[in-house]
């Protein structure tokens, strides 16, 4: 049969049923003591962190095996997207992910150059046209991007 | 261990602050523990409430400085009566 044990608030040891005292202070804080010795120390306002036989002291001074005290922390490994998205199938995503940085840089530069050319052409067109009524009909820019898209532009993921 | 002439702090909002125990109910008992009913006289009270000073009232003991032993072995001690 498993017995529920309490933990002593002063020494950190287990309190089995039938032992110890629970002391409820006027501010409704409850303290559990495993023995009269511990109760006496508490009443005389000793700091458990200064008594070498208490758990608090041992934890503070890192006594005992570290394996017990240290908890294993499992870090979440964030994997890349493994699902296909509406605009790009899984193959395209993998392709983009595995692109070498040089290829990406080259693609980025190409896109930048393209945008610059487009802007230059637009400027030239504006200058040559004398008046908006008499001049060439100017097309509205069709959803052009002000910045070059990264990674050479993911197919279909443009916003 | 509450007995006659013991001052007790009142835990509810009836208006009384302290009462003096004058009798313990139950056949000729000398000591009252937690859960016992006592008769007391209100010694200090908040003004303009139901209960006034020098009213004779019944009260239940809820906290004692003396240790309360429970059948499962738990012992509890409070800071006031």
gemmi code that builds the backbone of each chain (N, CA, C; Angstrom):
import gemmi

chains = {
    "A": [
        ("UNK", (0.848, -1.196, 0.000), (0.000, 0.000, 0.000), (0.878, 1.238, 0.000)),
        ("UNK", (0.523, 2.143, -0.861), (1.334, 3.378, -0.935), (0.801, 4.375, 0.071)),
        ("UNK", (1.707, 4.936, 0.840), (1.307, 5.899, 1.872), (1.681, 7.298, 1.404)),
        ("UNK", (0.796, 8.230, 1.643), (1.090, 9.597, 1.218), (1.948, 10.259, 2.280)),
        ("UNK", (3.134, 10.710, 1.878), (4.011, 11.379, 2.834), (4.072, 12.859, 2.510)),
        ("UNK", (4.198, 13.655, 3.567), (4.359, 15.092, 3.362), (5.846, 15.406, 3.361)),
        ("UNK", (6.138, 16.663, 3.021), (7.541, 17.096, 3.040), (7.681, 18.169, 4.106)),
        ("UNK", (8.708, 18.035, 4.913), (8.943, 19.007, 5.969), (9.385, 20.323, 5.341)),
        ("UNK", (8.762, 21.413, 5.761), (9.098, 22.703, 5.140), (10.435, 23.242, 5.606)),
        ("UNK", (10.948, 22.694, 6.678), (12.221, 23.184, 7.193), (13.383, 22.331, 6.717)),
        ("UNK", (13.267, 21.017, 6.968), (14.410, 20.166, 6.666), (14.315, 19.467, 5.321)),
        ("UNK", (13.097, 19.393, 4.756), (12.957, 18.726, 3.462), (12.808, 17.228, 3.553)),
        ("UNK", (12.770, 16.678, 4.751), (12.630, 15.220, 4.866), (11.151, 14.837, 4.810)),
        ("UNK", (10.935, 13.545, 4.589), (9.555, 13.069, 4.433), (8.885, 12.912, 5.784)),
        ("UNK", (7.618, 13.261, 5.804), (6.848, 13.100, 7.042), (5.855, 11.977, 6.823)),
        ("UNK", (6.020, 10.892, 7.551), (5.102, 9.767, 7.436), (3.892, 10.019, 8.331)),
        ("UNK", (2.774, 9.348, 8.030), (1.585, 9.611, 8.850), (1.812, 9.232, 10.297)),
        ("UNK", (1.268, 10.090, 11.170), (1.443, 9.860, 12.589), (2.630, 10.597, 13.163)),
        ("UNK", (3.404, 11.257, 12.303), (4.557, 11.995, 12.802), (4.387, 13.472, 12.523)),
        ("UNK", (5.071, 14.270, 13.266), (5.174, 15.674, 12.932), (3.977, 16.519, 13.327)),
        ("UNK", (4.149, 17.819, 13.104), (3.117, 18.792, 13.465), (2.934, 19.754, 12.299)),
        ("UNK", (1.691, 20.139, 12.069), (1.415, 21.209, 11.103), (1.120, 22.462, 11.891)),
        ("UNK", (1.824, 23.514, 11.607), (1.635, 24.765, 12.338), (1.050, 25.794, 11.380)),
        ("UNK", (-0.119, 26.332, 11.747), (-0.771, 27.320, 10.893), (-0.613, 28.685, 11.544)),
        ("UNK", (0.024, 29.562, 10.799), (0.306, 30.879, 11.369), (-0.885, 31.804, 11.179)),
        ("UNK", (-0.864, 32.953, 11.820), (-1.990, 33.886, 11.725), (-2.238, 34.377, 10.303)),
        ("UNK", (-1.191, 34.401, 9.496), (-1.402, 34.832, 8.104), (-1.807, 33.664, 7.220)),
        ("UNK", (-2.264, 32.581, 7.838), (-2.778, 31.393, 7.135), (-1.735, 30.639, 6.345)),
        ("UNK", (-0.493, 30.842, 6.691), (0.561, 30.047, 6.054), (0.784, 28.811, 6.909)),
        ("UNK", (0.809, 27.640, 6.268), (0.969, 26.397, 7.015), (2.391, 25.889, 6.867)),
        ("UNK", (2.962, 25.441, 7.983), (4.309, 24.885, 7.968), (4.244, 23.479, 8.527)),
        ("UNK", (4.931, 22.570, 7.866), (4.925, 21.195, 8.349), (6.291, 20.877, 8.921)),
        ("UNK", (6.311, 20.334, 10.111), (7.574, 19.979, 10.749), (7.593, 18.492, 11.011)),
        ("UNK", (8.746, 17.895, 10.797), (8.834, 16.450, 10.946), (9.087, 16.063, 12.402)),
        ("UNK", (9.656, 16.978, 13.183), (9.981, 16.589, 14.554), (10.017, 17.825, 15.430)),
        ("UNK", (10.131, 17.607, 16.722), (10.201, 18.711, 17.683), (11.495, 19.492, 17.495)),
        ("UNK", (12.537, 18.809, 17.105), (13.821, 19.477, 16.872), (13.674, 20.537, 15.779)),
        ("UNK", (13.030, 20.132, 14.699), (12.841, 21.045, 13.564), (11.913, 22.191, 13.959)),
        ("UNK", (10.901, 21.852, 14.728), (9.947, 22.868, 15.186), (10.665, 23.900, 16.042)),
        ("UNK", (11.548, 23.445, 16.898), (12.304, 24.350, 17.769), (13.177, 25.279, 16.952)),
        ("UNK", (13.866, 24.734, 15.970), (14.715, 25.567, 15.124), (13.896, 26.640, 14.433)),
        ("UNK", (12.728, 26.237, 13.978), (11.861, 27.199, 13.284), (11.432, 28.318, 14.219)),
        ("UNK", (11.039, 27.915, 15.431), (10.541, 28.924, 16.379), (11.640, 29.867, 16.816)),
        ("UNK", (12.867, 29.365, 16.826), (13.989, 30.228, 17.169), (14.519, 30.974, 15.952)),
        ("UNK", (13.752, 30.834, 14.845), (14.019, 31.605, 13.627), (15.402, 31.327, 13.048)),
        ("UNK", (15.772, 30.064, 13.070), (16.986, 29.664, 12.383), (16.705, 29.591, 10.895)),
        ("UNK", (17.729, 29.899, 10.119), (17.606, 29.798, 8.672), (18.022, 28.389, 8.235)),
        ("UNK", (17.112, 27.616, 7.629), (17.487, 26.253, 7.237), (18.661, 26.215, 6.266)),
        ("UNK", (18.859, 27.300, 5.544), (19.974, 27.317, 4.599), (21.327, 27.335, 5.292)),
        ("UNK", (21.311, 27.550, 6.594), (22.590, 27.572, 7.309), (22.849, 26.298, 8.077)),
        ("UNK", (21.881, 25.382, 8.056), (22.056, 24.141, 8.797), (22.406, 23.036, 7.816)),
        ("UNK", (23.555, 22.431, 8.018), (24.119, 21.537, 6.999), (23.317, 20.265, 6.775)),
        ("UNK", (22.434, 19.910, 7.684), (21.710, 18.646, 7.513), (20.364, 18.833, 6.792)),
        ("UNK", (20.017, 20.073, 6.427), (18.736, 20.280, 5.743), (18.915, 20.194, 4.228)),
        ("UNK", (17.787, 19.876, 3.547), (17.813, 19.785, 2.084), (18.150, 21.110, 1.438)),
        ("UNK", (17.678, 22.181, 2.055), (17.918, 23.510, 1.478), (19.403, 23.810, 1.412)),
        ("UNK", (20.083, 23.458, 2.503), (21.536, 23.697, 2.539), (22.228, 22.876, 1.466)),
        ("UNK", (21.806, 21.619, 1.357), (22.463, 20.712, 0.409), (22.242, 21.158, -1.028)),
        ("UNK", (21.066, 21.668, -1.258), (20.801, 22.143, -2.617), (21.617, 23.388, -2.907)),
        ("UNK", (21.695, 24.228, -1.921), (22.417, 25.495, -2.077), (23.902, 25.260, -2.317)),
        ("UNK", (24.462, 24.301, -1.568), (25.891, 24.034, -1.687), (26.182, 22.907, -2.656)),
        ("UNK", (25.152, 22.470, -3.369), (25.312, 21.468, -4.439), (25.950, 20.189, -3.939)),
        ("UNK", (25.458, 19.732, -2.819), (25.955, 18.456, -2.303), (25.145, 17.336, -2.901)),
        ("UNK", (25.693, 16.161, -2.905), (24.956, 15.031, -3.445), (25.152, 14.922, -4.938)),
        ("UNK", (24.629, 13.848, -5.559), (24.862, 13.602, -6.987), (24.060, 14.577, -7.826)),
        ("UNK", (24.725, 15.147, -8.808), (24.074, 16.135, -9.673), (23.005, 15.499, -10.540)),
        ("UNK", (23.185, 14.182, -10.832), (22.211, 13.545, -11.734), (20.834, 13.570, -11.134)),
        ("UNK", (20.781, 13.432, -9.833), (19.462, 13.430, -9.199), (18.813, 14.791, -9.311)),
        ("UNK", (19.627, 15.837, -9.127), (19.024, 17.167, -9.072), (18.743, 17.729, -10.461)),
        ("UNK", (19.635, 17.414, -11.402), (19.434, 18.000, -12.731), (18.345, 17.265, -13.463)),
        ("UNK", (17.483, 18.020, -14.053), (16.442, 17.385, -14.861), (16.871, 17.454, -16.309)),
        ("UNK", (16.534, 16.421, -16.995), (16.876, 16.436, -18.426), (15.927, 17.362, -19.136)),
        ("UNK", (16.514, 18.210, -19.933), (15.672, 19.113, -20.709), (15.726, 18.692, -22.161)),
        ("UNK", (14.596, 18.298, -22.663), (14.579, 17.915, -24.082), (14.204, 19.134, -24.893)),
        ("UNK", (15.070, 19.468, -25.793), (14.799, 20.635, -26.632), (13.993, 20.210, -27.826)),
        ("UNK", (13.124, 21.075, -28.200), (12.304, 20.769, -29.376), (13.117, 21.081, -30.617)),
        ("UNK", (13.272, 20.080, -31.449), (14.016, 20.300, -32.697), (13.013, 20.706, -33.753)),
        ("UNK", (13.201, 21.922, -34.266), (12.251, 22.391, -35.276), (12.728, 21.930, -36.639)),
        ("UNK", (11.977, 21.045, -37.237), (12.355, 20.560, -38.572), (11.743, 21.472, -39.618)),
        ("UNK", (12.314, 21.454, -40.788), (11.783, 22.283, -41.865), (10.416, 21.781, -42.281)),
        ("UNK", (9.728, 22.569, -43.083), (8.371, 22.212, -43.503), (8.394, 20.910, -44.260)),
        ("UNK", (7.589, 19.994, -43.862), (7.526, 18.709, -44.543), (6.224, 18.517, -45.294)),
        ("UNK", (5.403, 19.553, -45.247), (4.130, 19.404, -45.937), (4.097, 20.295, -47.166)),
        ("UNK", (3.362, 19.880, -48.161), (3.194, 20.719, -49.343), (2.194, 21.815, -49.037)),
        ("UNK", (2.447, 22.971, -49.610), (1.552, 24.107, -49.397), (0.815, 24.337, -50.702)),
        ("UNK", (-0.253, 25.158, -50.641), (-1.081, 25.369, -51.842), (-0.237, 25.834, -53.026)),
        ("UNK", (0.634, 26.782, -52.770), (1.371, 27.355, -53.885), (2.530, 26.508, -54.367)),
        ("UNK", (3.057, 25.629, -53.510), (4.266, 24.893, -53.891), (4.160, 23.465, -53.404)),
        ("UNK", (4.485, 22.573, -54.279), (4.441, 21.172, -53.864), (5.680, 20.840, -53.052)),
        ("UNK", (5.699, 19.656, -52.465), (6.786, 19.272, -51.564), (8.135, 19.294, -52.280)),
        ("UNK", (8.140, 18.894, -53.549), (9.406, 18.849, -54.297), (10.013, 20.227, -54.415)),
        ("UNK", (9.126, 21.194, -54.756), (9.633, 22.560, -54.935), (10.193, 23.080, -53.627)),
        ("UNK", (9.476, 22.800, -52.523), (9.941, 23.289, -51.215), (11.313, 22.711, -50.919)),
        ("UNK", (11.464, 21.401, -51.162), (12.755, 20.758, -50.859), (13.860, 21.343, -51.725)),
        ("UNK", (13.495, 21.580, -52.998), (14.469, 22.165, -53.912), (14.964, 23.502, -53.392)),
        ("UNK", (13.998, 24.329, -53.002), (14.349, 25.666, -52.518), (15.206, 25.572, -51.281)),
        ("UNK", (14.842, 24.625, -50.391), (15.575, 24.492, -49.137), (17.006, 24.054, -49.383)),
        ("UNK", (17.186, 23.167, -50.374), (18.514, 22.623, -50.607), (19.345, 23.448, -51.567)),
        ("UNK", (18.795, 24.566, -51.987), (19.563, 25.439, -52.891), (20.833, 25.910, -52.203)),
        ("UNK", (21.919, 25.920, -52.967), (23.168, 26.374, -52.359), (23.127, 27.887, -52.197)),
        ("UNK", (23.865, 28.402, -51.183), (23.816, 29.854, -50.938), (24.275, 30.677, -52.141)),
        ("UNK", (25.292, 30.138, -52.920), (25.765, 30.904, -54.081), (24.653, 31.042, -55.104)),
        ("UNK", (23.940, 29.899, -55.285), (22.842, 29.923, -56.264), (21.797, 30.948, -55.836)),
        ("UNK", (21.528, 30.944, -54.512), (20.502, 31.866, -54.003), (20.936, 33.297, -54.209)),
        ("UNK", (22.221, 33.573, -53.898), (22.725, 34.939, -54.027), (22.637, 35.393, -55.471)),
        ("UNK", (23.049, 34.488, -56.382), (23.007, 34.831, -57.807), (21.583, 35.128, -58.229)),
        ("UNK", (20.654, 34.284, -57.790), (19.244, 34.486, -58.160), (18.738, 35.811, -57.637)),
        ("UNK", (19.158, 36.121, -56.371), (18.721, 37.379, -55.760), (19.228, 38.567, -56.559)),
        ("UNK", (20.518, 38.479, -56.960), (21.091, 39.596, -57.726), (20.380, 39.775, -59.046)),
        ("UNK", (20.080, 38.632, -59.684), (19.382, 38.700, -60.975), (18.046, 39.395, -60.818)),
        ("UNK", (17.328, 39.029, -59.756), (16.021, 39.639, -59.527), (16.149, 41.129, -59.288)),
        ("UNK", (17.163, 41.517, -58.499), (17.401, 42.935, -58.208), (17.646, 43.703, -59.503)),
        ("UNK", (18.513, 43.110, -60.335), (18.844, 43.779, -61.603), (17.596, 43.981, -62.433)),
        ("UNK", (16.757, 42.906, -62.436), (15.499, 42.989, -63.203), (14.662, 44.168, -62.740)),
        ("UNK", (14.522, 44.287, -61.417), (13.690, 45.376, -60.864), (14.276, 46.722, -61.247)),
        ("UNK", (15.607, 46.810, -61.144), (16.251, 48.096, -61.482), (15.985, 48.460, -62.931)),
        ("UNK", (16.098, 47.460, -63.816), (15.832, 47.710, -65.239), (14.420, 48.220, -65.439)),
        ("UNK", (13.509, 47.557, -64.743), (12.112, 47.940, -64.890), (11.914, 49.383, -64.461)),
        ("UNK", (12.508, 49.733, -63.311), (12.347, 51.096, -62.785), (12.939, 52.100, -63.757)),
        ("UNK", (14.143, 51.748, -64.294), (14.795, 52.672, -65.229), (13.905, 52.904, -66.442)),
        ("UNK", (13.335, 51.821, -66.957), (12.460, 51.932, -68.136), (11.268, 52.832, -67.826)),
        ("UNK", (10.729, 52.645, -66.643), (9.574, 53.468, -66.252), (9.950, 54.932, -66.213)),
        ("UNK", (11.123, 55.241, -65.605), (11.571, 56.630, -65.509), (11.728, 57.229, -66.894)),
        ("UNK", (12.376, 56.447, -67.770), (12.597, 56.916, -69.144), (11.259, 57.217, -69.821)),
        ("UNK", (10.309, 56.322, -69.649), (8.999, 56.493, -70.286), (8.349, 57.787, -69.792)),
        ("UNK", (8.483, 58.047, -68.474), (7.879, 59.265, -67.907), (8.477, 60.505, -68.531)),
        ("UNK", (9.830, 60.484, -68.701), (10.506, 61.687, -69.201), (10.104, 61.974, -70.638)),
        ("UNK", (10.060, 60.911, -71.473), (9.775, 61.131, -72.897), (8.349, 61.613, -73.120)),
        ("UNK", (7.425, 61.133, -72.286), (6.032, 61.550, -72.500), (5.854, 63.008, -72.086)),
        ("UNK", (5.454, 63.948, -73.027), (5.335, 65.372, -72.694), (4.169, 65.659, -71.755)),
        ("UNK", (2.935, 65.194, -72.148), (1.780, 65.391, -71.281), (1.078, 64.068, -71.102)),
        ("UNK", (0.373, 63.955, -70.002), (-0.319, 62.677, -69.815), (-1.417, 62.448, -70.849)),
        ("UNK", (-2.097, 63.552, -71.374), (-3.174, 63.364, -72.351), (-2.601, 63.054, -73.717)),
        ("UNK", (-1.557, 63.819, -74.134), (-1.007, 63.629, -75.476), (-0.012, 62.499, -75.567)),
        ("UNK", (0.523, 62.110, -74.465), (1.617, 61.141, -74.522), (1.136, 59.730, -74.646)),
        ("UNK", (2.133, 58.823, -74.525), (1.789, 57.417, -74.633), (0.878, 57.043, -73.472)),
        ("UNK", (-0.008, 56.122, -73.740), (-0.811, 55.648, -72.609), (0.071, 54.846, -71.657)),
        ("UNK", (0.067, 55.275, -70.410), (0.968, 54.600, -69.473), (0.188, 53.527, -68.736)),
        ("UNK", (0.829, 52.363, -68.670), (0.168, 51.277, -67.965), (0.356, 51.452, -66.465)),
        ("UNK", (-0.609, 51.043, -65.792), (-0.454, 51.046, -64.328), (0.514, 49.942, -63.951)),
        ("UNK", (1.351, 50.211, -62.995), (2.230, 49.117, -62.567), (1.390, 47.977, -61.990)),
        ("UNK", (1.693, 46.801, -62.535), (0.836, 45.679, -62.179), (1.423, 44.935, -60.995)),
        ("UNK", (1.070, 45.374, -59.833), (1.435, 44.629, -58.630), (2.909, 44.337, -58.524)),
        ("UNK", (3.748, 45.340, -58.812), (5.186, 45.094, -58.748), (5.634, 45.157, -57.312)),
        ("UNK", (6.683, 44.381, -57.046), (7.198, 44.370, -55.685), (8.283, 45.408, -55.534)),
        ("UNK", (8.247, 46.206, -54.502), (9.313, 47.199, -54.302), (10.651, 46.544, -53.965)),
        ("UNK", (10.654, 45.425, -53.228), (11.909, 44.775, -52.886), (12.054, 43.504, -53.678)),
        ("UNK", (13.300, 43.090, -53.819), (13.509, 41.824, -54.512), (13.135, 40.690, -53.590)),
        ("UNK", (12.394, 39.717, -54.118), (12.029, 38.597, -53.256), (13.246, 37.743, -52.951)),
        ("UNK", (13.298, 37.231, -51.749), (14.458, 36.451, -51.333), (14.409, 35.066, -51.932)),
        ("UNK", (15.559, 34.479, -52.076), (15.638, 33.095, -52.559), (15.177, 32.959, -53.986)),
        ("UNK", (15.304, 34.032, -54.744), (14.927, 33.927, -56.145), (13.430, 33.853, -56.335)),
        ("UNK", (12.684, 34.075, -55.310), (11.222, 34.100, -55.467), (10.635, 32.712, -55.405)),
        ("UNK", (9.978, 32.416, -54.349), (9.368, 31.088, -54.257), (8.140, 31.079, -55.138)),
        ("UNK", (8.034, 30.043, -55.865), (6.944, 29.993, -56.819), (5.606, 29.976, -56.132)),
        ("UNK", (4.843, 30.989, -56.397), (3.468, 30.978, -55.898), (3.346, 31.479, -54.492)),
        ("UNK", (4.470, 31.779, -53.820), (4.337, 32.222, -52.445), (4.466, 33.726, -52.346)),
        ("UNK", (4.371, 34.391, -53.467), (4.475, 35.837, -53.441), (3.254, 36.410, -52.800)),
        ("UNK", (3.439, 37.456, -52.085), (2.266, 38.098, -51.470), (2.067, 39.442, -52.086)),
    ],
    "B": [
        ("UNK", (-7.026, 24.389, 24.135), (-7.576, 24.207, 25.486), (-8.221, 25.500, 25.933)),
        ("UNK", (-9.468, 25.580, 25.637), (-10.209, 26.784, 25.982), (-11.010, 26.499, 27.236)),
        ("UNK", (-10.909, 27.391, 28.174), (-11.709, 27.193, 29.380), (-12.333, 28.517, 29.775)),
        ("UNK", (-13.033, 28.504, 30.901), (-13.706, 29.723, 31.349), (-12.669, 30.812, 31.574)),
        ("UNK", (-13.028, 32.008, 31.194), (-12.167, 33.184, 31.302), (-11.116, 33.269, 30.181)),
        ("UNK", (-11.229, 32.384, 29.196), (-10.301, 32.483, 28.065), (-10.839, 33.489, 27.065)),
        ("UNK", (-9.958, 34.364, 26.607), (-10.320, 35.282, 25.547), (-10.098, 34.594, 24.208)),
        ("UNK", (-11.067, 34.752, 23.317), (-10.929, 34.150, 21.993), (-11.126, 35.215, 20.923)),
        ("UNK", (-10.359, 35.112, 19.847), (-10.559, 35.994, 18.702), (-11.674, 35.444, 17.846)),
        ("UNK", (-12.529, 36.342, 17.385), (-13.679, 35.886, 16.605), (-13.287, 35.808, 15.130)),
        ("UNK", (-13.625, 34.702, 14.501), (-13.171, 34.462, 13.129), (-14.187, 34.846, 12.074)),
        ("UNK", (-15.429, 35.117, 12.454), (-16.421, 35.433, 11.430), (-16.696, 36.935, 11.402)),
        ("UNK", (-17.682, 37.316, 10.596), (-17.942, 38.735, 10.398), (-19.191, 39.199, 11.149)),
        ("UNK", (-19.441, 38.581, 12.318), (-20.652, 38.944, 13.059), (-20.558, 40.333, 13.672)),
        ("UNK", (-19.351, 40.866, 13.796), (-19.192, 42.174, 14.414), (-18.376, 42.122, 15.674)),
        ("UNK", (-18.360, 40.977, 16.358), (-17.559, 40.852, 17.568), (-16.104, 40.638, 17.182)),
        ("UNK", (-15.216, 41.145, 18.058), (-13.788, 40.938, 17.787), (-13.195, 39.956, 18.761)),
        ("UNK", (-13.538, 40.104, 20.055), (-13.057, 39.143, 21.049), (-14.201, 38.790, 21.961)),
        ("UNK", (-14.211, 37.540, 22.382), (-15.217, 37.136, 23.369), (-14.525, 36.425, 24.516)),
        ("UNK", (-15.181, 36.441, 25.628), (-14.670, 35.786, 26.820), (-15.519, 34.564, 27.061)),
        ("UNK", (-14.886, 33.418, 27.217), (-15.637, 32.191, 27.433), (-16.164, 32.162, 28.850)),
        ("UNK", (-17.474, 31.889, 28.981), (-18.015, 31.801, 30.335), (-18.547, 30.414, 30.655)),
        ("UNK", (-18.724, 29.599, 29.607), (-19.264, 28.278, 29.866), (-18.935, 27.378, 28.696)),
        ("UNK", (-18.737, 26.109, 28.995), (-18.526, 25.154, 27.895), (-19.715, 24.217, 27.888)),
        ("UNK", (-20.359, 24.114, 26.724), (-21.567, 23.293, 26.650), (-21.229, 21.815, 26.633)),
        ("UNK", (-22.120, 21.015, 27.159), (-21.841, 19.582, 27.344), (-21.682, 19.374, 28.831)),
        ("UNK", (-22.026, 18.248, 29.334), (-22.160, 18.082, 30.779), (-20.862, 18.366, 31.526)),
        ("UNK", (-20.901, 19.376, 32.361), (-19.834, 19.850, 33.265), (-18.435, 19.560, 32.727)),
        ("UNK", (-18.131, 20.203, 31.636), (-16.813, 20.030, 31.033), (-15.931, 21.200, 31.406)),
        ("UNK", (-14.658, 20.947, 31.501), (-13.726, 21.993, 31.902), (-12.957, 22.558, 30.730)),
        ("UNK", (-12.752, 21.751, 29.721), (-11.886, 22.163, 28.606), (-12.661, 22.054, 27.301)),
        ("UNK", (-12.522, 23.071, 26.457), (-13.134, 23.019, 25.136), (-12.034, 22.900, 24.098)),
        ("UNK", (-12.281, 22.061, 23.101), (-11.319, 21.903, 22.010), (-11.971, 22.386, 20.726)),
        ("UNK", (-11.276, 22.222, 19.628), (-11.844, 22.645, 18.351), (-13.110, 21.861, 18.059)),
        ("UNK", (-14.128, 22.597, 17.659), (-15.385, 21.943, 17.335), (-16.369, 21.951, 18.471)),
        ("UNK", (-15.948, 22.415, 19.630), (-16.878, 22.473, 20.764), (-17.602, 23.805, 20.782)),
        ("UNK", (-18.805, 23.756, 21.341), (-19.594, 24.988, 21.443), (-19.392, 25.572, 22.831)),
        ("UNK", (-19.198, 26.863, 22.886), (-19.043, 27.526, 24.176), (-20.019, 28.696, 24.243)),
        ("UNK", (-20.233, 29.162, 25.446), (-21.019, 30.383, 25.617), (-20.041, 31.466, 26.001)),
        ("UNK", (-20.166, 32.598, 25.356), (-19.217, 33.657, 25.634), (-19.890, 35.007, 25.710)),
        ("UNK", (-19.110, 35.948, 26.205), (-19.582, 37.323, 26.320), (-18.725, 38.162, 25.389)),
        ("UNK", (-19.383, 38.987, 24.616), (-18.627, 39.803, 23.670), (-17.905, 40.894, 24.433)),
        ("UNK", (-16.619, 40.969, 24.230), (-15.838, 41.952, 24.961), (-15.505, 43.173, 24.112)),
        ("UNK", (-15.158, 42.935, 22.861), (-14.932, 44.058, 21.946), (-15.663, 43.762, 20.661)),
        ("UNK", (-16.220, 44.850, 20.089), (-17.016, 44.655, 18.880), (-16.837, 45.832, 17.944)),
        ("UNK", (-17.141, 45.579, 16.661), (-17.160, 46.664, 15.675), (-18.486, 47.391, 15.834)),
        ("UNK", (-18.485, 48.698, 15.750), (-19.755, 49.420, 15.960), (-20.759, 49.140, 14.848)),
        ("UNK", (-22.027, 49.302, 15.188), (-23.141, 49.223, 14.233), (-23.256, 47.881, 13.538)),
        ("UNK", (-23.119, 46.818, 14.324), (-23.338, 45.486, 13.761), (-24.380, 44.774, 14.606)),
        ("UNK", (-24.727, 43.539, 14.180), (-25.750, 42.784, 14.908), (-25.371, 42.548, 16.360)),
        ("UNK", (-24.118, 42.188, 16.528), (-23.652, 41.800, 17.864), (-22.985, 42.999, 18.513)),
        ("UNK", (-23.324, 43.220, 19.780), (-22.760, 44.384, 20.478), (-21.967, 43.919, 21.674)),
        ("UNK", (-21.312, 44.863, 22.263), (-20.516, 44.554, 23.434), (-21.426, 44.068, 24.553)),
        ("UNK", (-20.899, 43.139, 25.357), (-21.579, 42.507, 26.499), (-22.849, 41.768, 26.101)),
        ("UNK", (-22.880, 41.280, 24.853), (-23.924, 40.334, 24.445), (-23.456, 38.940, 24.818)),
        ("UNK", (-24.416, 38.116, 25.248), (-24.066, 36.729, 25.526), (-24.337, 35.926, 24.262)),
        ("UNK", (-23.342, 35.264, 23.789), (-23.456, 34.554, 22.511), (-22.933, 33.141, 22.633)),
        ("UNK", (-23.305, 32.336, 21.651), (-22.726, 31.000, 21.549), (-21.681, 31.022, 20.450)),
        ("UNK", (-20.682, 30.243, 20.638), (-19.607, 30.240, 19.643), (-19.044, 28.836, 19.498)),
        ("UNK", (-18.458, 28.615, 18.345), (-17.783, 27.343, 18.081), (-16.290, 27.611, 18.043)),
        ("UNK", (-15.537, 26.759, 18.701), (-14.092, 26.938, 18.709), (-13.527, 26.399, 17.390)),
        ("UNK", (-12.806, 27.226, 16.662), (-12.243, 26.754, 15.390), (-10.724, 26.653, 15.388)),
        ("UNK", (-10.084, 27.466, 16.184), (-8.616, 27.409, 16.197), (-8.161, 27.375, 17.628)),
        ("UNK", (-7.190, 26.553, 17.911), (-6.614, 26.559, 19.260), (-5.115, 26.537, 19.154)),
        ("UNK", (-4.501, 27.128, 20.175), (-3.048, 27.071, 20.212), (-2.583, 25.698, 20.628)),
        ("UNK", (-3.401, 24.999, 21.314), (-3.055, 23.635, 21.717), (-3.190, 22.736, 20.495)),
        ("UNK", (-2.307, 21.784, 20.420), (-2.271, 20.902, 19.251), (-3.543, 20.083, 19.136)),
        ("UNK", (-4.075, 20.005, 17.922), (-5.245, 19.186, 17.657), (-4.741, 17.884, 17.062)),
        ("UNK", (-5.143, 16.772, 17.648), (-4.747, 15.481, 17.123), (-5.894, 14.908, 16.320)),
        ("UNK", (-5.566, 14.455, 15.139), (-6.604, 13.849, 14.307), (-6.422, 12.335, 14.293)),
        ("UNK", (-7.494, 11.602, 13.974), (-7.380, 10.135, 14.003), (-6.351, 9.590, 13.010)),
        ("UNK", (-6.092, 10.350, 11.922), (-5.103, 9.824, 10.970), (-3.680, 10.178, 11.384)),
        ("UNK", (-3.527, 10.739, 12.570), (-2.198, 11.032, 13.058), (-1.747, 12.453, 12.800)),
        ("UNK", (-2.535, 13.222, 12.073), (-2.155, 14.586, 11.767), (-2.309, 15.456, 12.996)),
        ("UNK", (-1.354, 16.305, 13.267), (-1.424, 17.223, 14.409), (-1.330, 18.643, 13.883)),
        ("UNK", (-2.276, 19.477, 14.281), (-2.317, 20.844, 13.792), (-2.307, 21.810, 14.962)),
        ("UNK", (-1.603, 22.905, 14.751), (-1.546, 23.886, 15.822), (-1.709, 25.262, 15.202)),
        ("UNK", (-2.554, 26.093, 15.781), (-2.747, 27.440, 15.254), (-2.043, 28.447, 16.140)),
        ("UNK", (-2.151, 29.681, 15.723), (-1.446, 30.712, 16.470), (-2.341, 31.435, 17.470)),
        ("UNK", (-3.637, 31.243, 17.369), (-4.504, 31.943, 18.310), (-5.705, 31.082, 18.616)),
        ("UNK", (-6.507, 31.585, 19.517), (-7.723, 30.864, 19.873), (-8.913, 31.477, 19.192)),
    ],
}
model = gemmi.Model(1)
for chain_id, residues in chains.items():
    chain = gemmi.Chain(chain_id)
    for i, (resn, *xyz) in enumerate(residues, 1):
        res = gemmi.Residue()
        res.name, res.seqid = resn, gemmi.SeqId(i, " ")
        for name, pos in zip(("N", "CA", "C"), xyz):
            atom = gemmi.Atom()
            atom.name, atom.element = name, gemmi.Element(name[0])
            atom.pos, atom.b_iso = gemmi.Position(*pos), 0.0
            res.add_atom(atom)
        chain.add_residue(res)
    model.add_chain(chain)
structure = gemmi.Structure()
structure.add_model(model)
structure.setup_entities()
